[in-house]
């Protein structure tokens, strides 16, 4: 399998983009990968900040579960 995250930075912010300005296109085996968050543009372009907000609770839950089972 091949997972790719292709990032797009607006030209006006290319020097120091804020995370909410970054868009990315997730690809699995070079095919667009739908995510369970709202696309920012088209069907498969997502804001990096939305992705981080979605993943953070999942990571905290995983850490909590793993620490209980040590």
C-alpha positions in Angstrom: 0.0 0.0 0.0 1.0 3.6 -0.6 -0.3 6.5 1.5 0.4 10.0 0.2 -0.6 13.4 1.6 -0.2 16.1 -1.0 -0.1 19.6 0.5 -1.2 22.8 -1.2 -0.1 26.2 0.2 -1.6 29.4 -1.1 1.0 31.5 -2.9 0.4 34.5 -0.8 1.2 32.5 2.4 4.0 30.3 1.0 6.6 31.9 3.2 4.9 31.0 6.5 1.5 29.4 6.1 -0.8 28.9 9.1 -2.1 25.4 9.5 -5.7 26.4 8.8 -4.6 27.7 5.4 -3.0 24.4 4.3 -5.0 22.1 2.1 -4.1 18.5 1.5 -5.2 15.7 -0.7 -5.0 12.2 0.8 -4.2 9.4 -1.6 -4.2 5.7 -1.0 -2.5 3.7 -3.8 -2.6 6.9 -5.8 -6.4 7.1 -5.6 -8.3 9.9 -3.7 -9.1 8.8 -0.2 -12.3 10.1 1.4 -12.0 11.1 5.0 -14.8 11.4 7.7 -14.4 15.2 7.8 -15.9 18.0 5.7 -13.9 18.7 2.5 -12.7 22.2 2.0 -12.7 22.1 -1.7 -14.0 19.6 -4.2 -14.6 16.1 -2.8 -11.1 15.2 -1.5 -9.3 18.4 -0.5 -9.2 18.9 3.3 -7.9 21.6 5.7 -5.0 20.4 7.7 -6.4 22.1 10.8 -9.7 20.2 10.4 -7.8 16.9 10.1 -5.7 17.6 13.3 -8.9 18.5 15.2 -10.5 15.2 14.1 -7.4 13.1 15.0 -6.5 14.7 18.4 -9.3 13.0 20.4 -8.6 9.7 18.7 -5.0 9.9 19.6 -5.8 10.8 23.2 -8.2 7.9 23.5 -5.5 5.5 22.1 -2.9 6.8 24.5 -5.3 6.4 27.4 -6.3 2.8 26.3 -2.6 1.8 25.8 -1.5 3.2 29.2 -4.2 1.2 31.0 -3.0 -2.1 29.4 0.7 -1.7 30.4 
